Amino acid sequence: MLTFSLVLLGFLAVGWAAARRQGAATDDYYLASRSLPPWLVGLSAVATNNSGYMFIGVIGFTYQAPLDALYLMVGWLAGDALATARVHGALQRRSHSEGARSYLSLLLPPGASLGAARMLASIALAFLVSYCAAQLLAGAKALGATYGLGVLWGVLIGAVLIGFYSFAGGLRASIWTDAAQSVVMMGAMGALLWAAYGALPPGALEASLPSSPFPRDALAPNGWGLGLFVLGWGFAGASVLGQPHVMVRFMTLAPEASIVQTRLWYYLWFCIFYCLASAVGLLSRAFFAGAEVFDPELAMPRLAVEVLPAGFEGVLLAGVFAATLSTADSLLLGASAALTQDAFPQLQRSKRAAKSATLSLLGLACLLAWAQPSSVFQLVVFSWSGLASAFAPLLIARLAGWRLPLGLLWAVPLAGLAAAVLWRLAGWHTALYEGAPGMLLGLALLYLGRGSGMPRARRHSRSA
């Protein structure tokens, strides 16, 4: 516990150092004054993209279904890289040229109605807070598996630390600590992988592998079903377009910063760490074969306690816990921005309102995490798909320069979101990720409706 506390204090010190460079304007609180270098943005985007999902969710999913997880990894990484090939640079340029204060402000064309902005903000609030609850739950699970703390205590400890991040330094503090966590977690995960492999009995790894090469949830046990399975998770990777907490990182880049270097840092770190996390999940499956039944999402912390030297598991756990909190903080900042910068533009320049909104939403996320301690993997995937179905088509259309009728500004997010929810309720998400039909429907509506005779957005000012 001492090692865990010391490493966590080190991360907090990094956040405090970032806070000392914070400016007085809300532009610094939400966008770090748009002045960050490529390496910092790249590492932060990776850490924010994954965090509790990678450390707890992916390792637990790999423990349950290793081949499914392998195909998921291939599809996810490919989908992310292809979908964002031209988007990251466009976000950087648009953020500076339009003076955008939030991710949502880039989705609506100039003159869009305040009602449309509030509708998008409502969707963002619902899913970002739910997503934040999943991060708090991931940190609480890790603490519980290692030190025996209950979920409520884990959530409360996380909430106190998130409050520090939010009030001290805003997005700048979150990004700085993301980078520190990325480095610590890469080393700690590599050490866990090495120790676990050395502790395995001969033949245990081979015996733990599934006999079938096809995913258990594919529509058919053949190449066609496998292709559809990978394609579905490719859409999951492409869903990063609809994630405010990830995409806003690229809006913080300095005007002269290289987007190529940023993407290199992002994807290199992403690929290496995803492979390490998947390998740890596979080894945990072999290591605990025949053990009593337990929550698969506790596989990583339990493995760390079993194979790492005394005290070293605290380094790994502190990195996991701090990473989940930093992502939770980013999600809350995104939700707060949706509330104060988009839904209620009269609060745009009030830093007190920004911090108050963040604190209120943090309380709501704590209640959700404590009230329904569900699967981190499922909570993240559902929130991820909902945000993507609502926002990704609008972002693509805006960056492509399509002229959008007023009706579509309302219809597309709601139709895409409804398609994703109905797909999941029907149970079809086990065969094809629900974000795929949601995003495709939204893009189809936008493409067919662009330049139509439908009424255009009313002119109004969404700036204070």
C-alpha positions in Angstrom: 0.0 0.0 0.0 2.9 2.3 0.7 4.4 1.9 -2.8 0.9 2.5 -4.3 0.5 5.7 -2.3 4.0 7.1 -3.2 3.6 6.5 -6.9 0.1 8.0 -6.8 1.5 11.1 -5.0 4.1 11.4 -7.8 1.3 11.5 -10.4 -0.5 14.2 -8.4 2.7 16.2 -8.2 2.9 16.1 -12.0 -0.7 17.4 -12.1 0.2 20.1 -9.6 3.1 21.2 -11.7 0.8 21.5 -14.7 -1.7 23.5 -12.6 1.0 26.1 -11.9 1.1 26.9 -15.6 -2.6 27.3 -15.9 -4.0 30.6 -17.2 -7.1 32.4 -15.9 -9.3 31.9 -19.0 -11.7 29.0 -19.6 -9.8 28.4 -22.9 -6.9 27.2 -20.8 -9.1 25.1 -18.5 -10.7 23.2 -21.4 -8.0 23.4 -24.2 -4.7 24.1 -22.4 -4.5 27.4 -24.4 -4.0 25.3 -27.7 -0.2 25.3 -27.1 0.9 21.6 -26.5 3.6 19.7 -28.4 3.1 16.5 -30.5 4.6 14.0 -28.1 2.5 15.2 -25.2 -0.7 15.2 -27.1 0.0 11.7 -28.7 0.8 10.1 -25.3 -2.2 11.7 -23.7 -4.6 10.6 -26.4 -3.5 7.0 -26.1 -3.9 7.0 -22.3 -7.3 8.7 -22.5 -8.5 6.4 -25.2 -7.7 3.2 -23.2 -7.2 3.6 -19.4 -9.7 1.5 -17.5 -11.0 -0.1 -20.7 -7.5 -1.4 -21.5 -6.2 -2.4 -18.1 -9.4 -3.9 -16.7 -11.8 -4.4 -19.6 -9.6 -5.7 -22.4 -7.5 -8.0 -20.1 -10.7 -9.4 -18.7 -12.2 -9.9 -22.2 -9.0 -11.6 -23.3 -9.1 -13.9 -20.3 -12.6 -15.0 -21.3 -12.2 -15.2 -25.1 -8.6 -14.8 -26.3 -9.2 -15.2 -30.0 -12.2 -12.8 -30.0 -9.9 -10.3 -28.3 -7.2 -10.8 -30.9 -9.6 -10.1 -33.8 -11.0 -7.1 -31.8 -7.5 -5.6 -31.4 -6.8 -5.9 -35.2 -10.2 -4.4 -36.2 -10.0 -1.6 -33.5 -6.5 -0.4 -34.4 -7.1 -0.5 -38.2 -10.5 1.3 -37.8 -9.0 4.0 -35.7 -6.1 4.6 -38.0 -8.2 4.7 -41.2 -11.0 6.8 -39.9 -8.7 9.5 -38.4 -6.2 9.7 -41.3 -7.3 13.2 -42.3 -9.4 14.1 -39.2 -6.6 14.9 -36.7 -5.0 17.6 -38.8 -8.4 19.1 -39.7 -9.3 19.3 -36.0 -6.1 21.1 -35.3 -6.7 23.6 -38.1 -10.4 24.2 -37.4 -9.8 24.6 -33.7 -7.5 27.5 -34.4 -9.3 29.1 -37.4 -12.7 29.0 -35.8 -11.7 29.6 -32.2 -13.7 26.5 -31.2 -14.1 26.2 -27.4 -15.2 22.6 -27.4 -15.5 19.5 -29.5 -19.3 20.0 -29.9 -18.8 23.5 -31.2 -17.1 21.9 -34.3 -20.1 19.7 -35.0 -22.6 22.4 -35.7 -22.3 24.9 -38.6 -22.2 28.6 -37.8 -25.7 29.9 -37.0 -27.0 26.5 -35.8 -29.8 26.9 -33.3 -29.3 26.9 -29.6 -31.8 24.1 -29.4 -29.6 21.9 -31.6 -26.6 22.7 -29.4 -28.5 21.8 -26.3 -29.7 18.5 -27.8 -26.1 17.5 -28.6 -25.0 18.6 -25.1 -27.6 16.4 -23.5 -26.4 13.4 -25.4 -22.8 14.1 -24.5 -23.7 14.6 -20.8 -25.6 11.2 -20.6 -22.8 9.1 -22.2 -19.8 11.0 -20.9 -21.0 10.7 -17.3 -21.8 7.0 -17.8 -18.4 6.5 -19.3 -16.8 8.3 -16.3 -18.7 6.0 -14.0 -17.1 3.0 -15.8 -13.6 4.5 -15.2 -14.3 5.0 -11.5 -15.6 1.4 -11.3 -12.4 0.2 -13.1 -10.2 1.9 -10.5 -12.4 0.6 -7.6 -12.2 -3.0 -8.9 -8.4 -2.8 -9.1 -8.2 -1.5 -5.6 -10.6 -4.1 -4.3 -8.8 -7.0 -5.9 -5.4 -5.9 -4.5 -6.1 -4.4 -1.1 -9.6 -5.7 -0.4 -11.3 -2.3 -0.4 -15.1 -2.2 -1.2 -16.4 -0.6 -4.4 -17.8 2.4 -2.5 -14.4 3.2 -0.9 -12.6 2.8 -4.3 -15.1 5.2 -6.0 -14.8 7.8 -3.2 -11.0 7.7 -3.3 -11.1 8.2 -7.0 -13.6 11.0 -6.7 -11.4 13.0 -4.3 -8.4 12.7 -6.6 -10.5 13.7 -9.6 -11.7 16.7 -7.8 -8.0 17.7 -7.3 -7.2 17.2 -11.0 -10.2 19.3 -12.1 -9.8 22.2 -9.7 -6.1 22.4 -9.9 -5.3 22.3 -13.6 -8.1 21.4 -15.9 -7.2 19.7 -19.2 -3.5 20.7 -19.0 -3.1 18.8 -15.7 -5.0 15.8 -17.2 -2.7 15.7 -20.2 0.5 16.0 -18.3 -0.4 13.2 -15.9 -1.6 11.1 -18.9 1.9 11.2 -20.3 3.5 10.3 -17.0 1.1 7.4 -16.6 1.8 6.1 -20.1 5.5 5.7 -19.4 5.0 4.1 -16.0 2.3 1.7 -17.3 4.3 0.6 -20.3 7.2 -0.4 -18.1 5.0 -2.0 -15.4 2.9 -4.0 -17.9 6.1 -5.2 -19.6 7.4 -6.3 -16.2 4.1 -8.1 -15.4 4.2 -9.9 -18.7 7.8 -11.1 -18.1 7.2 -12.2 -14.6 3.9 -14.0 -15.5 5.5 -15.9 -18.4 8.4 -17.0 -16.2 6.0 -18.3 -13.5 3.9 -20.4 -15.9 4.2 -24.2 -15.8 5.4 -25.9 -19.0 2.6 -26.4 -21.5 0.0 -24.2 -19.6 -0.2 -21.5 -22.2 -0.8 -23.9 -25.1 -3.4 -25.8 -23.1 -5.4 -22.6 -22.4 -5.9 -21.6 -26.0 -9.3 -22.2 -27.6 -9.6 -25.0 -30.2 -11.6 -23.0 -32.7 -10.0 -20.2 -34.7 -13.3 -18.4 -35.1 -14.9 -15.9 -32.7 -17.6 -17.4 -30.5 -20.0 -14.6 -31.3 -19.5 -14.5 -35.1 -22.6 -15.0 -37.3 -21.0 -18.1 -38.8 -18.0 -20.3 -37.9 -16.2 -19.6 -41.1 -14.2 -16.9 -42.8 -17.3 -14.8 -43.7 -18.3 -14.6 -40.1 -14.8 -13.8 -39.0 -14.6 -11.0 -41.5 -17.8 -9.5 -40.3 -16.6 -9.7 -36.7 -13.4 -7.9 -37.5 -15.3 -5.3 -39.6 -17.6 -4.6 -36.7 -14.8 -3.9 -34.4 -13.2 -1.8 -37.1 -16.2 0.5 -36.7 -15.5 0.5 -33.0 -12.0 1.8 -33.7 -13.5 4.4 -36.1 -15.9 5.4 -33.3 -13.0 7.5 -31.8 -14.3 10.2 -34.1 -17.3 10.6 -31.8 -15.4 10.7 -28.5 -15.1 14.3 -27.2 -12.5 13.5 -24.5 -10.1 11.9 -27.1 -10.6 14.2 -30.1 -10.3 17.4 -28.0 -6.6 16.4 -27.4 -5.9 17.2 -31.0 -7.5 20.6 -30.6 -4.9 21.5 -27.9 -2.0 21.2 -30.4 0.1 24.3 -31.0 -0.5 25.8 -34.5 2.9 24.9 -35.7 2.9 21.4 -34.2 3.4 18.5 -36.6 0.3 16.3 -36.9 2.4 13.5 -38.4 4.6 13.4 -35.3 1.5 13.4 -33.1 0.0 10.5 -34.9 3.3 8.6 -34.8 3.5 8.9 -31.1 -0.2 8.0 -30.7 -0.2 4.8 -32.9 3.2 3.5 -31.9 2.3 3.7 -28.2 -1.2 2.4 -28.9 -0.1 -0.7 -30.8 2.7 -1.7 -28.3 0.5 -1.2 -25.2 -2.5 -3.0 -26.7 -0.3 -6.0 -27.5 1.1 -6.0 -24.0 -2.4 -5.8 -22.4 -3.7 -8.7 -24.6 -0.6 -10.8 -23.8 -1.2 -10.2 -20.1 -4.8 -11.3 -20.5 -3.7 -14.5 -22.3 -1.2 -15.3 -19.6 -3.6 -14.7 -16.8 -6.0 -17.2 -18.4 -3.2 -19.8 -18.4 -2.0 -18.9 -14.9 -5.4 -19.2 -13.3 -6.6 -22.3 -15.2 -8.6 -24.5 -12.9 -8.8 -21.8 -10.2 -12.0 -20.9 -8.5 -14.4 -18.8 -10.5 -13.8 -15.0 -10.2 -14.6 -11.8 -12.0 -12.4 -11.9 -15.2 -11.9 -8.1 -15.0 -9.9 -8.7 -11.8 -7.4 -10.9 -13.7 -4.7 -8.3 -14.0 -4.5 -7.1 -10.4 -4.7 -10.7 -9.1 -1.9 -11.7 -11.5 0.2 -8.8 -10.3 -0.2 -9.9 -6.6 0.8 -13.5 -7.5 3.9 -13.0 -9.7 5.4 -9.5 -9.0 7.9 -8.9 -6.1 6.4 -7.5 -2.9 5.7 -3.8 -3.3 6.1 -3.7 -7.1 2.4 -4.5 -7.6 1.7 -1.1 -6.0 3.5 0.6 -8.9 1.3 -1.2 -11.4 -1.9 -0.6 -9.4 -1.1 3.1 -8.9 -0.5 3.5 -12.7 -3.8 1.7 -13.4 -5.7 3.7 -10.8 -4.3 7.1 -11.9 -4.9 6.4 -15.6 -8.6 5.6 -14.9 -8.9 8.7 -12.9 -7.2 10.9 -15.5 -9.6 9.6 -18.2 -12.5 10.1 -15.9 -11.3 13.6 -15.4 -11.1 14.1 -19.2 -14.7 12.8 -19.6 -15.9 15.2 -16.9 -14.2 18.1 -18.5 -15.8 17.2 -21.8 -19.2 17.0 -20.1 -18.6 20.2 -18.3 -17.7 21.9 -21.6 -20.8 20.6 -23.2 -22.8 22.2 -20.4 -21.1 25.6 -20.0 -19.7 26.2 -23.5 -22.6 24.8 -25.7 -25.8 24.3 -23.7 -25.5 27.6 -21.7 -23.2 29.9 -23.7 -23.7 32.7 -21.3 -21.4 30.8 -19.0 -18.6 30.4 -21.5 -16.1 32.7 -19.9 -16.9 31.8 -16.3 -14.2 29.6 -14.8 -16.2 29.3 -11.6 -19.2 27.9 -13.5 -16.9 25.5 -15.4 -15.4 24.1 -12.1 -18.9 23.9 -10.4 -20.3 22.0 -13.4 -17.4 19.5 -13.2 -17.9 18.9 -9.5 -21.6 18.4 -9.9 -21.1 15.9 -12.7 -18.5 14.1 -10.7 -21.0 13.5 -8.0 -23.5 12.0 -10.5 -20.8 9.7 -11.9 -20.0 8.5 -8.4 -23.6 7.6 -7.8 -23.8 5.7 -11.1 -20.6 3.7 -10.4 -21.7 2.8 -6.9 -25.3 2.0 -7.8 -24.7 -0.5 -10.6 -21.2 -2.1 -10.5 -21.5 -3.7 -13.9 -18.9 -4.8 -16.4 -16.4 -2.1 -17.2 -16.0 -3.5 -20.7 -19.7 -3.4 -21.5 -20.2 0.1 -19.9 -17.3 1.5 -22.0 -18.4 -0.2 -25.3 -22.0 1.0 -24.9 -21.0 4.6 -24.1 -18.4 4.5 -26.9 -20.9 3.4 -29.5 -23.6 5.8 -28.3 -21.3 8.8 -28.6 -20.0 7.6 -32.0 -23.5 7.0 -33.4 -24.6 10.5 -32.4 -21.5 12.6 -33.2 -19.1 10.9 -35.7 -21.4 11.4 -38.8 -21.8 15.1 -38.0 -18.0 15.6 -37.6 -17.3 13.9 -40.9 -19.9 16.0 -42.7 -18.6 19.2 -41.2 -15.0 18.5 -42.0 -16.0 17.5 -45.5 -17.7 20.8 -46.0 -21.3 19.5 -46.5 -24.1 22.1 -46.1 -26.5 20.7 -43.5 -30.2 21.5 -43.4 -31.6 22.3 -40.0 -33.7 19.1 -39.8 -30.7 16.9 -40.2 -28.9 18.6 -37.3 -31.6 17.1 -35.1 -32.5 13.9 -37.0 -29.0 12.5 -37.6 -27.8 12.3 -33.9 -31.1 11.0 -32.7 -31.6 8.4 -35.5 -28.0 7.1 -35.2 -28.3 6.8 -31.4 -31.7 5.1 -31.7 -30.3 2.6 -34.3 -27.4 1.7 -31.9 -29.6 1.3 -28.9 -32.2 -0.8 -30.8 -29.4 -3.0 -32.2 -28.1 -3.7 -28.7 -31.6 -4.4 -27.3 -32.2 -6.9 -30.1 -29.0 -8.7 -29.1 -27.4 -8.3 -32.5 -24.4 -6.5 -30.9 -22.9 -10.0 -30.2 -22.4 -10.4 -33.9 -21.8 -6.9 -35.1 -20.8 -3.9 -33.0 -23.9 -1.6 -32.5 -22.0 1.6 -33.5 -21.7 0.3 -37.1 -25.4 0.6 -38.0 -25.7 3.8 -35.9 -22.8 5.6 -37.8 -23.8 4.2 -41.2 -27.4 5.4 -40.8 -26.3 8.9 -39.8 -23.9 9.2 -42.7 -26.5 8.0 -45.2 -29.0 10.6 -43.9 -26.4 13.3 -44.2 -25.2 12.3 -47.6 -28.7 12.1 -49.0 -29.9 15.3 -47.4 -26.9 17.6 -48.1 -27.8 20.5 -50.3 -31.5 19.7 -50.2 -34.2 22.2 -50.0 -34.8 21.7 -46.3 -34.7 24.8 -44.1 -31.2 26.0 -43.1 -30.0 26.6 -39.6 -31.3 29.8 -38.0 -28.8 32.5 -37.3 -27.9 33.0 -33.7 -24.9 33.5 -31.6 -23.6 30.7 -29.4 -20.8 32.7 -28.0 -20.9 34.9 -24.9 
